[in-house]
Amino acid sequence: MTPEAIKEVILEIIQDIDEDADLASLKGGLPLRDQLDLDSMDFLDIVMELRKRYKLQVPEEDYPQLASLDSTVAYLTPRLHDV
């Protein structure tokens, strides 16, 4: 899976969680929680959706690497390379 495809998947998951999210104005390097109305349960929903869709386990100690859109894509790219 390409980084652009991963970005689209993440945006799709966020849109499913928060239908009112303004995804067009997201800045890749800023924390998602600062830009969107996401709480810790929403964040866990993102992690669980990745597990459900791709059988991907994200260890809790890696959660900080999923803080921004850019860091999430960077974290997932090698893990979803063969998807």
PDB file with SEQRES, HELIX, SHEET and CRYST1 records, atoms N, CA, C and O in Angstrom:
SEQRES   1 A   83  MET THR PRO GLU ALA ILE LYS GLU VAL ILE LEU GLU ILE          
SEQRES   2 A   83  ILE GLN ASP ILE ASP GLU ASP ALA ASP LEU ALA SER LEU          
SEQRES   3 A   83  LYS GLY GLY LEU PRO LEU ARG ASP GLN LEU ASP LEU ASP          
SEQRES   4 A   83  SER MET ASP PHE LEU ASP ILE VAL MET GLU LEU ARG LYS          
SEQRES   5 A   83  ARG TYR LYS LEU GLN VAL PRO GLU GLU ASP TYR PRO GLN          
SEQRES   6 A   83  LEU ALA SER LEU ASP SER THR VAL ALA TYR LEU THR PRO          
SEQRES   7 A   83  ARG LEU HIS ASP VAL                                          
HELIX    1 AA1 PRO A    3  ILE A   17  1                                  15    
HELIX    2 AA2 LEU A   23  SER A   25  5                                   3    
HELIX    3 AA3 LEU A   32  GLN A   35  1                                   4    
HELIX    4 AA4 SER A   40  TYR A   54  1                                  15    
HELIX    5 AA5 GLU A   60  LEU A   66  5                                   7    
HELIX    6 AA6 LEU A   69  ARG A   79  1                                  11    
CRYST1    1.000    1.000    1.000  90.00  90.00  90.00 P 1           1          
ATOM      1  N   MET A   1       0.846  -1.171   0.000  1.00  0.00           N  
ATOM      2  CA  MET A   1       0.000   0.000   0.000  1.00  0.00           C  
ATOM      3  C   MET A   1       0.894   1.238   0.000  1.00  0.00           C  
ATOM      4  O   MET A   1       1.870   1.313   0.746  1.00  0.00           O  
ATOM      5  N   THR A   2       0.557   2.177  -0.823  1.00  0.00           N  
ATOM      6  CA  THR A   2       1.361   3.387  -0.936  1.00  0.00           C  
ATOM      7  C   THR A   2       1.034   4.354   0.209  1.00  0.00           C  
ATOM      8  O   THR A   2      -0.030   4.261   0.820  1.00  0.00           O  
ATOM      9  N   PRO A   3       1.959   5.283   0.494  1.00  0.00           N  
ATOM     10  CA  PRO A   3       1.654   6.285   1.526  1.00  0.00           C  
ATOM     11  C   PRO A   3       0.371   7.070   1.225  1.00  0.00           C  
ATOM     12  O   PRO A   3      -0.394   7.381   2.138  1.00  0.00           O  
ATOM     13  N   GLU A   4       0.140   7.385  -0.036  1.00  0.00           N  
ATOM     14  CA  GLU A   4      -1.075   8.133  -0.389  1.00  0.00           C  
ATOM     15  C   GLU A   4      -2.325   7.295  -0.116  1.00  0.00           C  
ATOM     16  O   GLU A   4      -3.330   7.821   0.362  1.00  0.00           O  
ATOM     17  N   ALA A   5      -2.269   6.012  -0.411  1.00  0.00           N  
ATOM     18  CA  ALA A   5      -3.407   5.124  -0.134  1.00  0.00           C  
ATOM     19  C   ALA A   5      -3.643   5.004   1.373  1.00  0.00           C  
ATOM     20  O   ALA A   5      -4.787   4.978   1.825  1.00  0.00           O  
ATOM     21  N   ILE A   6      -2.572   4.933   2.135  1.00  0.00           N  
ATOM     22  CA  ILE A   6      -2.688   4.858   3.595  1.00  0.00           C  
ATOM     23  C   ILE A   6      -3.319   6.137   4.128  1.00  0.00           C  
ATOM     24  O   ILE A   6      -4.178   6.090   5.008  1.00  0.00           O  
ATOM     25  N   LYS A   7      -2.900   7.268   3.601  1.00  0.00           N  
ATOM     26  CA  LYS A   7      -3.480   8.549   4.018  1.00  0.00           C  
ATOM     27  C   LYS A   7      -4.988   8.555   3.751  1.00  0.00           C  
ATOM     28  O   LYS A   7      -5.768   8.996   4.595  1.00  0.00           O  
ATOM     29  N   GLU A   8      -5.388   8.072   2.595  1.00  0.00           N  
ATOM     30  CA  GLU A   8      -6.811   8.032   2.256  1.00  0.00           C  
ATOM     31  C   GLU A   8      -7.585   7.126   3.205  1.00  0.00           C  
ATOM     32  O   GLU A   8      -8.704   7.450   3.602  1.00  0.00           O  
ATOM     33  N   VAL A   9      -6.993   5.991   3.570  1.00  0.00           N  
ATOM     34  CA  VAL A   9      -7.635   5.074   4.519  1.00  0.00           C  
ATOM     35  C   VAL A   9      -7.819   5.748   5.867  1.00  0.00           C  
ATOM     36  O   VAL A   9      -8.890   5.659   6.467  1.00  0.00           O  
ATOM     37  N   ILE A  10      -6.779   6.423   6.348  1.00  0.00           N  
ATOM     38  CA  ILE A  10      -6.862   7.108   7.644  1.00  0.00           C  
ATOM     39  C   ILE A  10      -7.937   8.188   7.602  1.00  0.00           C  
ATOM     40  O   ILE A  10      -8.727   8.313   8.538  1.00  0.00           O  
ATOM     41  N   LEU A  11      -7.973   8.957   6.540  1.00  0.00           N  
ATOM     42  CA  LEU A  11      -8.998  10.007   6.419  1.00  0.00           C  
ATOM     43  C   LEU A  11     -10.396   9.393   6.373  1.00  0.00           C  
ATOM     44  O   LEU A  11     -11.334   9.942   6.952  1.00  0.00           O  
ATOM     45  N   GLU A  12     -10.537   8.276   5.699  1.00  0.00           N  
ATOM     46  CA  GLU A  12     -11.827   7.584   5.636  1.00  0.00           C  
ATOM     47  C   GLU A  12     -12.263   7.103   7.025  1.00  0.00           C  
ATOM     48  O   GLU A  12     -13.428   7.240   7.398  1.00  0.00           O  
ATOM     49  N   ILE A  13     -11.330   6.546   7.776  1.00  0.00           N  
ATOM     50  CA  ILE A  13     -11.636   6.082   9.129  1.00  0.00           C  
ATOM     51  C   ILE A  13     -12.046   7.266  10.011  1.00  0.00           C  
ATOM     52  O   ILE A  13     -13.014   7.179  10.765  1.00  0.00           O  
ATOM     53  N   ILE A  14     -11.301   8.370   9.909  1.00  0.00           N  
ATOM     54  CA  ILE A  14     -11.634   9.563  10.696  1.00  0.00           C  
ATOM     55  C   ILE A  14     -13.024  10.074  10.319  1.00  0.00           C  
ATOM     56  O   ILE A  14     -13.806  10.452  11.191  1.00  0.00           O  
ATOM     57  N   GLN A  15     -13.329  10.085   9.031  1.00  0.00           N  
ATOM     58  CA  GLN A  15     -14.640  10.554   8.571  1.00  0.00           C  
ATOM     59  C   GLN A  15     -15.756   9.661   9.122  1.00  0.00           C  
ATOM     60  O   GLN A  15     -16.827  10.155   9.474  1.00  0.00           O  
ATOM     61  N   ASP A  16     -15.508   8.351   9.196  1.00  0.00           N  
ATOM     62  CA  ASP A  16     -16.497   7.432   9.760  1.00  0.00           C  
ATOM     63  C   ASP A  16     -16.731   7.707  11.246  1.00  0.00           C  
ATOM     64  O   ASP A  16     -17.851   7.576  11.740  1.00  0.00           O  
ATOM     65  N   ILE A  17     -15.673   8.087  11.950  1.00  0.00           N  
ATOM     66  CA  ILE A  17     -15.765   8.353  13.387  1.00  0.00           C  
ATOM     67  C   ILE A  17     -16.391   9.714  13.659  1.00  0.00           C  
ATOM     68  O   ILE A  17     -17.205   9.859  14.570  1.00  0.00           O  
ATOM     69  N   ASP A  18     -16.006  10.714  12.861  1.00  0.00           N  
ATOM     70  CA  ASP A  18     -16.490  12.087  13.051  1.00  0.00           C  
ATOM     71  C   ASP A  18     -16.967  12.630  11.707  1.00  0.00           C  
ATOM     72  O   ASP A  18     -16.182  13.170  10.928  1.00  0.00           O  
ATOM     73  N   GLU A  19     -18.252  12.478  11.450  1.00  0.00           N  
ATOM     74  CA  GLU A  19     -18.817  12.887  10.161  1.00  0.00           C  
ATOM     75  C   GLU A  19     -18.649  14.372   9.873  1.00  0.00           C  
ATOM     76  O   GLU A  19     -18.645  14.786   8.714  1.00  0.00           O  
ATOM     77  N   ASP A  20     -18.512  15.174  10.922  1.00  0.00           N  
ATOM     78  CA  ASP A  20     -18.389  16.624  10.756  1.00  0.00           C  
ATOM     79  C   ASP A  20     -16.942  17.094  10.622  1.00  0.00           C  
ATOM     80  O   ASP A  20     -16.692  18.295  10.518  1.00  0.00           O  
ATOM     81  N   ALA A  21     -16.007  16.181  10.622  1.00  0.00           N  
ATOM     82  CA  ALA A  21     -14.591  16.556  10.557  1.00  0.00           C  
ATOM     83  C   ALA A  21     -14.290  17.274   9.249  1.00  0.00           C  
ATOM     84  O   ALA A  21     -14.714  16.846   8.175  1.00  0.00           O  
ATOM     85  N   ASP A  22     -13.553  18.365   9.359  1.00  0.00           N  
ATOM     86  CA  ASP A  22     -13.125  19.128   8.188  1.00  0.00           C  
ATOM     87  C   ASP A  22     -11.771  18.587   7.739  1.00  0.00           C  
ATOM     88  O   ASP A  22     -10.724  19.121   8.104  1.00  0.00           O  
ATOM     89  N   LEU A  23     -11.806  17.532   6.951  1.00  0.00           N  
ATOM     90  CA  LEU A  23     -10.574  16.860   6.544  1.00  0.00           C  
ATOM     91  C   LEU A  23      -9.766  17.685   5.546  1.00  0.00           C  
ATOM     92  O   LEU A  23      -8.552  17.515   5.441  1.00  0.00           O  
ATOM     93  N   ALA A  24     -10.430  18.570   4.818  1.00  0.00           N  
ATOM     94  CA  ALA A  24      -9.731  19.374   3.814  1.00  0.00           C  
ATOM     95  C   ALA A  24      -8.739  20.342   4.451  1.00  0.00           C  
ATOM     96  O   ALA A  24      -7.749  20.714   3.820  1.00  0.00           O  
ATOM     97  N   SER A  25      -8.988  20.745   5.673  1.00  0.00           N  
ATOM     98  CA  SER A  25      -8.108  21.723   6.314  1.00  0.00           C  
ATOM     99  C   SER A  25      -7.047  21.080   7.212  1.00  0.00           C  
ATOM    100  O   SER A  25      -6.281  21.786   7.868  1.00  0.00           O  
ATOM    101  N   LEU A  26      -7.000  19.758   7.245  1.00  0.00           N  
ATOM    102  CA  LEU A  26      -6.004  19.081   8.089  1.00  0.00           C  
ATOM    103  C   LEU A  26      -4.584  19.403   7.640  1.00  0.00           C  
ATOM    104  O   LEU A  26      -4.269  19.397   6.451  1.00  0.00           O  
ATOM    105  N   LYS A  27      -3.754  19.679   8.610  1.00  0.00           N  
ATOM    106  CA  LYS A  27      -2.329  19.888   8.352  1.00  0.00           C  
ATOM    107  C   LYS A  27      -1.613  18.613   8.813  1.00  0.00           C  
ATOM    108  O   LYS A  27      -1.750  18.196   9.963  1.00  0.00           O  
ATOM    109  N   GLY A  28      -0.859  18.010   7.912  1.00  0.00           N  
ATOM    110  CA  GLY A  28      -0.251  16.717   8.153  1.00  0.00           C  
ATOM    111  C   GLY A  28       0.662  16.628   9.350  1.00  0.00           C  
ATOM    112  O   GLY A  28       0.737  15.578   9.988  1.00  0.00           O  
ATOM    113  N   GLY A  29       1.366  17.708   9.675  1.00  0.00           N  
ATOM    114  CA  GLY A  29       2.346  17.659  10.743  1.00  0.00           C  
ATOM    115  C   GLY A  29       1.821  18.013  12.123  1.00  0.00           C  
ATOM    116  O   GLY A  29       2.539  17.873  13.113  1.00  0.00           O  
ATOM    117  N   LEU A  30       0.582  18.469  12.203  1.00  0.00           N  
ATOM    118  CA  LEU A  30       0.018  18.860  13.498  1.00  0.00           C  
ATOM    119  C   LEU A  30      -0.765  17.704  14.103  1.00  0.00           C  
ATOM    120  O   LEU A  30      -1.344  16.898  13.375  1.00  0.00           O  
ATOM    121  N   PRO A  31      -0.787  17.618  15.432  1.00  0.00           N  
ATOM    122  CA  PRO A  31      -1.540  16.531  16.071  1.00  0.00           C  
ATOM    123  C   PRO A  31      -3.012  16.531  15.657  1.00  0.00           C  
ATOM    124  O   PRO A  31      -3.662  17.575  15.604  1.00  0.00           O  
ATOM    125  N   LEU A  32      -3.515  15.337  15.369  1.00  0.00           N  
ATOM    126  CA  LEU A  32      -4.910  15.208  14.961  1.00  0.00           C  
ATOM    127  C   LEU A  32      -5.855  15.690  16.062  1.00  0.00           C  
ATOM    128  O   LEU A  32      -6.877  16.314  15.776  1.00  0.00           O  
ATOM    129  N   ARG A  33      -5.516  15.401  17.311  1.00  0.00           N  
ATOM    130  CA  ARG A  33      -6.396  15.799  18.419  1.00  0.00           C  
ATOM    131  C   ARG A  33      -6.524  17.312  18.522  1.00  0.00           C  
ATOM    132  O   ARG A  33      -7.554  17.814  18.973  1.00  0.00           O  
ATOM    133  N   ASP A  34      -5.501  18.042  18.115  1.00  0.00           N  
ATOM    134  CA  ASP A  34      -5.554  19.503  18.165  1.00  0.00           C  
ATOM    135  C   ASP A  34      -6.388  20.075  17.022  1.00  0.00           C  
ATOM    136  O   ASP A  34      -6.895  21.193  17.116  1.00  0.00           O  
ATOM    137  N   GLN A  35      -6.525  19.312  15.955  1.00  0.00           N  
ATOM    138  CA  GLN A  35      -7.224  19.808  14.773  1.00  0.00           C  
ATOM    139  C   GLN A  35      -8.666  19.314  14.664  1.00  0.00           C  
ATOM    140  O   GLN A  35      -9.507  19.956  14.034  1.00  0.00           O  
ATOM    141  N   LEU A  36      -8.935  18.184  15.275  1.00  0.00           N  
ATOM    142  CA  LEU A  36     -10.254  17.579  15.180  1.00  0.00           C  
ATOM    143  C   LEU A  36     -10.826  17.362  16.576  1.00  0.00           C  
ATOM    144  O   LEU A  36     -10.113  17.444  17.577  1.00  0.00           O  
ATOM    145  N   ASP A  37     -12.079  17.095  16.619  1.00  0.00           N  
ATOM    146  CA  ASP A  37     -12.736  16.839  17.900  1.00  0.00           C  
ATOM    147  C   ASP A  37     -12.642  15.342  18.222  1.00  0.00           C  
ATOM    148  O   ASP A  37     -13.654  14.646  18.301  1.00  0.00           O  
ATOM    149  N   LEU A  38     -11.407  14.865  18.405  1.00  0.00           N  
ATOM    150  CA  LEU A  38     -11.172  13.456  18.702  1.00  0.00           C  
ATOM    151  C   LEU A  38     -10.765  13.299  20.156  1.00  0.00           C  
ATOM    152  O   LEU A  38      -9.881  14.003  20.645  1.00  0.00           O  
ATOM    153  N   ASP A  39     -11.412  12.378  20.833  1.00  0.00           N  
ATOM    154  CA  ASP A  39     -11.008  12.074  22.200  1.00  0.00           C  
ATOM    155  C   ASP A  39     -10.257  10.738  22.206  1.00  0.00           C  
ATOM    156  O   ASP A  39     -10.016  10.152  21.150  1.00  0.00           O  
ATOM    157  N   SER A  40      -9.897  10.269  23.378  1.00  0.00           N  
ATOM    158  CA  SER A  40      -9.102   9.046  23.460  1.00  0.00           C  
ATOM    159  C   SER A  40      -9.874   7.837  22.939  1.00  0.00           C  
ATOM    160  O   SER A  40      -9.270   6.921  22.382  1.00  0.00           O  
ATOM    161  N   MET A  41     -11.184   7.816  23.107  1.00  0.00           N  
ATOM    162  CA  MET A  41     -11.981   6.697  22.569  1.00  0.00           C  
ATOM    163  C   MET A  41     -11.993   6.728  21.046  1.00  0.00           C  
ATOM    164  O   MET A  41     -11.940   5.680  20.402  1.00  0.00           O  
ATOM    165  N   ASP A  42     -12.063   7.924  20.468  1.00  0.00           N  
ATOM    166  CA  ASP A  42     -12.005   8.042  19.006  1.00  0.00           C  
ATOM    167  C   ASP A  42     -10.664   7.534  18.491  1.00  0.00           C  
ATOM    168  O   ASP A  42     -10.598   6.848  17.471  1.00  0.00           O  
ATOM    169  N   PHE A  43      -9.603   7.878  19.202  1.00  0.00           N  
ATOM    170  CA  PHE A  43      -8.277   7.413  18.805  1.00  0.00           C  
ATOM    171  C   PHE A  43      -8.218   5.884  18.844  1.00  0.00           C  
ATOM    172  O   PHE A  43      -7.687   5.255  17.929  1.00  0.00           O  
ATOM    173  N   LEU A  44      -8.760   5.299  19.895  1.00  0.00           N  
ATOM    174  CA  LEU A  44      -8.785   3.837  19.988  1.00  0.00           C  
ATOM    175  C   LEU A  44      -9.647   3.228  18.887  1.00  0.00           C  
ATOM    176  O   LEU A  44      -9.357   2.133  18.407  1.00  0.00           O  
ATOM    177  N   ASP A  45     -10.700   3.929  18.488  1.00  0.00           N  
ATOM    178  CA  ASP A  45     -11.517   3.456  17.369  1.00  0.00           C  
ATOM    179  C   ASP A  45     -10.695   3.393  16.082  1.00  0.00           C  
ATOM    180  O   ASP A  45     -10.860   2.473  15.280  1.00  0.00           O  
ATOM    181  N   ILE A  46      -9.822   4.358  15.890  1.00  0.00           N  
ATOM    182  CA  ILE A  46      -8.944   4.348  14.710  1.00  0.00           C  
ATOM    183  C   ILE A  46      -8.033   3.133  14.761  1.00  0.00           C  
ATOM    184  O   ILE A  46      -7.892   2.418  13.769  1.00  0.00           O  
ATOM    185  N   VAL A  47      -7.420   2.898  15.901  1.00  0.00           N  
ATOM    186  CA  VAL A  47      -6.521   1.756  16.070  1.00  0.00           C  
ATOM    187  C   VAL A  47      -7.280   0.446  15.854  1.00  0.00           C  
ATOM    188  O   VAL A  47      -6.778  -0.462  15.192  1.00  0.00           O  
ATOM    189  N   MET A  48      -8.485   0.347  16.410  1.00  0.00           N  
ATOM    190  CA  MET A  48      -9.275  -0.873  16.268  1.00  0.00           C  
ATOM    191  C   MET A  48      -9.714  -1.093  14.816  1.00  0.00           C  
ATOM    192  O   MET A  48      -9.775  -2.230  14.348  1.00  0.00           O  
ATOM    193  N   GLU A  49     -10.012  -0.027  14.123  1.00  0.00           N  
ATOM    194  CA  GLU A  49     -10.405  -0.159  12.715  1.00  0.00           C  
ATOM    195  C   GLU A  49      -9.227  -0.641  11.866  1.00  0.00           C  
ATOM    196  O   GLU A  49      -9.406  -1.430  10.938  1.00  0.00           O  
ATOM    197  N   LEU A  50      -8.030  -0.166  12.185  1.00  0.00           N  
ATOM    198  CA  LEU A  50      -6.838  -0.662  11.480  1.00  0.00           C  
ATOM    199  C   LEU A  50      -6.651  -2.152  11.748  1.00  0.00           C  
ATOM    200  O   LEU A  50      -6.279  -2.909  10.852  1.00  0.00           O  
ATOM    201  N   ARG A  51      -6.906  -2.561  12.969  1.00  0.00           N  
ATOM    202  CA  ARG A  51      -6.790  -3.984  13.308  1.00  0.00           C  
ATOM    203  C   ARG A  51      -7.822  -4.799  12.532  1.00  0.00           C  
ATOM    204  O   ARG A  51      -7.515  -5.855  11.980  1.00  0.00           O  
ATOM    205  N   LYS A  52      -9.049  -4.288  12.503  1.00  0.00           N  
ATOM    206  CA  LYS A  52     -10.133  -5.001  11.838  1.00  0.00           C  
ATOM    207  C   LYS A  52      -9.890  -5.121  10.325  1.00  0.00           C  
ATOM    208  O   LYS A  52     -10.069  -6.190   9.742  1.00  0.00           O  
ATOM    209  N   ARG A  53      -9.487  -4.028   9.715  1.00  0.00           N  
ATOM    210  CA  ARG A  53      -9.312  -4.021   8.257  1.00  0.00           C  
ATOM    211  C   ARG A  53      -8.059  -4.764   7.793  1.00  0.00           C  
ATOM    212  O   ARG A  53      -8.081  -5.469   6.784  1.00  0.00           O  
ATOM    213  N   TYR A  54      -6.975  -4.597   8.537  1.00  0.00           N  
ATOM    214  CA  TYR A  54      -5.673  -5.073   8.054  1.00  0.00           C  
ATOM    215  C   TYR A  54      -4.986  -6.058   8.983  1.00  0.00           C  
ATOM    216  O   TYR A  54      -3.834  -6.424   8.750  1.00  0.00           O  
ATOM    217  N   LYS A  55      -5.673  -6.494  10.033  1.00  0.00           N  
ATOM    218  CA  LYS A  55      -5.067  -7.430  10.999  1.00  0.00           C  
ATOM    219  C   LYS A  55      -3.763  -6.864  11.563  1.00  0.00           C  
ATOM    220  O   LYS A  55      -2.804  -7.594  11.811  1.00  0.00           O  
ATOM    221  N   LEU A  56      -3.756  -5.552  11.757  1.00  0.00           N  
ATOM    222  CA  LEU A  56      -2.563  -4.840  12.212  1.00  0.00           C  
ATOM    223  C   LEU A  56      -2.666  -4.553  13.698  1.00  0.00           C  
ATOM    224  O   LEU A  56      -3.600  -3.886  14.144  1.00  0.00           O  
ATOM    225  N   GLN A  57      -1.719  -5.048  14.455  1.00  0.00           N  
ATOM    226  CA  GLN A  57      -1.650  -4.771  15.886  1.00  0.00           C  
ATOM    227  C   GLN A  57      -0.730  -3.575  16.107  1.00  0.00           C  
ATOM    228  O   GLN A  57       0.433  -3.591  15.702  1.00  0.00           O  
ATOM    229  N   VAL A  58      -1.255  -2.550  16.746  1.00  0.00           N  
ATOM    230  CA  VAL A  58      -0.447  -1.383  17.092  1.00  0.00           C  
ATOM    231  C   VAL A  58      -0.237  -1.422  18.606  1.00  0.00           C  
ATOM    232  O   VAL A  58      -1.175  -1.203  19.371  1.00  0.00           O  
ATOM    233  N   PRO A  59       0.999  -1.703  19.037  1.00  0.00           N  
ATOM    234  CA  PRO A  59       1.257  -1.740  20.479  1.00  0.00           C  
ATOM    235  C   PRO A  59       1.010  -0.372  21.121  1.00  0.00           C  
ATOM    236  O   PRO A  59       1.248   0.669  20.508  1.00  0.00           O  
ATOM    237  N   GLU A  60       0.536  -0.395  22.346  1.00  0.00           N  
ATOM    238  CA  GLU A  60       0.211   0.856  23.034  1.00  0.00           C  
ATOM    239  C   GLU A  60       1.395   1.808  23.095  1.00  0.00           C  
ATOM    240  O   GLU A  60       1.215   3.025  23.032  1.00  0.00           O  
ATOM    241  N   GLU A  61       2.603   1.269  23.217  1.00  0.00           N  
ATOM    242  CA  GLU A  61       3.777   2.151  23.278  1.00  0.00           C  
ATOM    243  C   GLU A  61       4.037   2.870  21.952  1.00  0.00           C  
ATOM    244  O   GLU A  61       4.807   3.830  21.912  1.00  0.00           O  
ATOM    245  N   ASP A  62       3.400   2.413  20.863  1.00  0.00           N  
ATOM    246  CA  ASP A  62       3.553   3.067  19.565  1.00  0.00           C  
ATOM    247  C   ASP A  62       2.479   4.121  19.305  1.00  0.00           C  
ATOM    248  O   ASP A  62       2.554   4.828  18.300  1.00  0.00           O  
ATOM    249  N   TYR A  63       1.493   4.244  20.173  1.00  0.00           N  
ATOM    250  CA  TYR A  63       0.411   5.200  19.955  1.00  0.00           C  
ATOM    251  C   TYR A  63       0.905   6.627  19.700  1.00  0.00           C  
ATOM    252  O   TYR A  63       0.325   7.314  18.859  1.00  0.00           O  
ATOM    253  N   PRO A  64       1.957   7.107  20.392  1.00  0.00           N  
ATOM    254  CA  PRO A  64       2.413   8.474  20.099  1.00  0.00           C  
ATOM    255  C   PRO A  64       2.850   8.677  18.638  1.00  0.00           C  
ATOM    256  O   PRO A  64       2.831   9.799  18.133  1.00  0.00           O  
ATOM    257  N   GLN A  65       3.234   7.605  17.978  1.00  0.00           N  
ATOM    258  CA  GLN A  65       3.635   7.717  16.579  1.00  0.00           C  
ATOM    259  C   GLN A  65       2.445   7.920  15.649  1.00  0.00           C  
ATOM    260  O   GLN A  65       2.618   8.159  14.454  1.00  0.00           O  
ATOM    261  N   LEU A  66       1.241   7.823  16.198  1.00  0.00           N  
ATOM    262  CA  LEU A  66       0.025   8.026  15.420  1.00  0.00           C  
ATOM    263  C   LEU A  66      -0.622   9.380  15.723  1.00  0.00           C  
ATOM    264  O   LEU A  66      -1.809   9.577  15.464  1.00  0.00           O  
ATOM    265  N   ALA A  67       0.147  10.293  16.262  1.00  0.00           N  
ATOM    266  CA  ALA A  67      -0.403  11.576  16.698  1.00  0.00           C  
ATOM    267  C   ALA A  67      -0.866  12.461  15.544  1.00  0.00           C  
ATOM    268  O   ALA A  67      -1.926  13.081  15.627  1.00  0.00           O  
ATOM    269  N   SER A  68      -0.086  12.522  14.479  1.00  0.00           N  
ATOM    270  CA  SER A  68      -0.443  13.383  13.350  1.00  0.00           C  
ATOM    271  C   SER A  68      -0.702  12.512  12.119  1.00  0.00           C  
ATOM    272  O   SER A  68      -0.376  11.325  12.100  1.00  0.00           O  
ATOM    273  N   LEU A  69      -1.286  13.117  11.113  1.00  0.00           N  
ATOM    274  CA  LEU A  69      -1.544  12.376   9.875  1.00  0.00           C  
ATOM    275  C   LEU A  69      -0.232  11.918   9.246  1.00  0.00           C  
ATOM    276  O   LEU A  69      -0.111  10.769   8.821  1.00  0.00           O  
ATOM    277  N   ASP A  70       0.746  12.815   9.188  1.00  0.00           N  
ATOM    278  CA  ASP A  70       2.040  12.469   8.582  1.00  0.00           C  
ATOM    279  C   ASP A  70       2.748  11.360   9.345  1.00  0.00           C  
ATOM    280  O   ASP A  70       3.293  10.436   8.741  1.00  0.00           O  
ATOM    281  N   SER A  71       2.743  11.451  10.685  1.00  0.00           N  
ATOM    282  CA  SER A  71       3.442  10.427  11.466  1.00  0.00           C  
ATOM    283  C   SER A  71       2.704   9.092  11.391  1.00  0.00           C  
ATOM    284  O   SER A  71       3.332   8.033  11.435  1.00  0.00           O  
ATOM    285  N   THR A  72       1.385   9.135  11.279  1.00  0.00           N  
ATOM    286  CA  THR A  72       0.615   7.903  11.136  1.00  0.00           C  
ATOM    287  C   THR A  72       0.947   7.224   9.813  1.00  0.00           C  
ATOM    288  O   THR A  72       1.158   6.012   9.767  1.00  0.00           O  
ATOM    289  N   VAL A  73       0.994   8.001   8.746  1.00  0.00           N  
ATOM    290  CA  VAL A  73       1.345   7.443   7.435  1.00  0.00           C  
ATOM    291  C   VAL A  73       2.760   6.866   7.470  1.00  0.00           C  
ATOM    292  O   VAL A  73       2.998   5.776   6.951  1.00  0.00           O  
ATOM    293  N   ALA A  74       3.693   7.587   8.075  1.00  0.00           N  
ATOM    294  CA  ALA A  74       5.081   7.106   8.169  1.00  0.00           C  
ATOM    295  C   ALA A  74       5.157   5.807   8.977  1.00  0.00           C  
ATOM    296  O   ALA A  74       5.909   4.899   8.623  1.00  0.00           O  
ATOM    297  N   TYR A  75       4.389   5.721  10.045  1.00  0.00           N  
ATOM    298  CA  TYR A  75       4.384   4.522  10.886  1.00  0.00           C  
ATOM    299  C   TYR A  75       3.781   3.334  10.134  1.00  0.00           C  
ATOM    300  O   TYR A  75       4.303   2.221  10.209  1.00  0.00           O  
ATOM    301  N   LEU A  76       2.692   3.565   9.416  1.00  0.00           N  
ATOM    302  CA  LEU A  76       1.976   2.466   8.768  1.00  0.00           C  
ATOM    303  C   LEU A  76       2.576   2.018   7.448  1.00  0.00           C  
ATOM    304  O   LEU A  76       2.383   0.869   7.048  1.00  0.00           O  
ATOM    305  N   THR A  77       3.296   2.889   6.763  1.00  0.00           N  
ATOM    306  CA  THR A  77       3.811   2.548   5.431  1.00  0.00           C  
ATOM    307  C   THR A  77       4.589   1.236   5.413  1.00  0.00           C  
ATOM    308  O   THR A  77       4.265   0.372   4.598  1.00  0.00           O  
ATOM    309  N   PRO A  78       5.597   1.035   6.263  1.00  0.00           N  
ATOM    310  CA  PRO A  78       6.312  -0.254   6.202  1.00  0.00           C  
ATOM    311  C   PRO A  78       5.450  -1.426   6.676  1.00  0.00           C  
ATOM    312  O   PRO A  78       5.665  -2.563   6.255  1.00  0.00           O  
ATOM    313  N   ARG A  79       4.477  -1.155   7.546  1.00  0.00           N  
ATOM    314  CA  ARG A  79       3.645  -2.236   8.083  1.00  0.00           C  
ATOM    315  C   ARG A  79       2.558  -2.670   7.117  1.00  0.00           C  
ATOM    316  O   ARG A  79       2.099  -3.811   7.178  1.00  0.00           O  
ATOM    317  N   LEU A  80       2.141  -1.783   6.230  1.00  0.00           N  
ATOM    318  CA  LEU A  80       1.094  -2.105   5.256  1.00  0.00           C  
ATOM    319  C   LEU A  80       1.650  -2.187   3.845  1.00  0.00           C  
ATOM    320  O   LEU A  80       0.896  -2.146   2.873  1.00  0.00           O  
ATOM    321  N   HIS A  81       2.955  -2.302   3.731  1.00  0.00           N  
ATOM    322  CA  HIS A  81       3.608  -2.320   2.416  1.00  0.00           C  
ATOM    323  C   HIS A  81       3.053  -3.404   1.491  1.00  0.00           C  
ATOM    324  O   HIS A  81       2.866  -3.174   0.296  1.00  0.00           O  
ATOM    325  N   ASP A  82       2.795  -4.573   2.045  1.00  0.00           N  
ATOM    326  CA  ASP A  82       2.372  -5.712   1.218  1.00  0.00           C  
ATOM    327  C   ASP A  82       0.855  -5.882   1.132  1.00  0.00           C  
ATOM    328  O   ASP A  82       0.367  -6.892   0.625  1.00  0.00           O  
ATOM    329  N   VAL A  83       0.120  -4.896   1.627  1.00  0.00           N  
ATOM    330  CA  VAL A  83      -1.351  -5.007   1.598  1.00  0.00           C  
ATOM    331  C   VAL A  83      -1.872  -4.547   0.269  1.00  0.00           C  
ATOM    332  O   VAL A  83      -3.081  -4.561   0.042  1.00  0.00           O  
TER     333      VAL A  83                                                      
END                                                                             
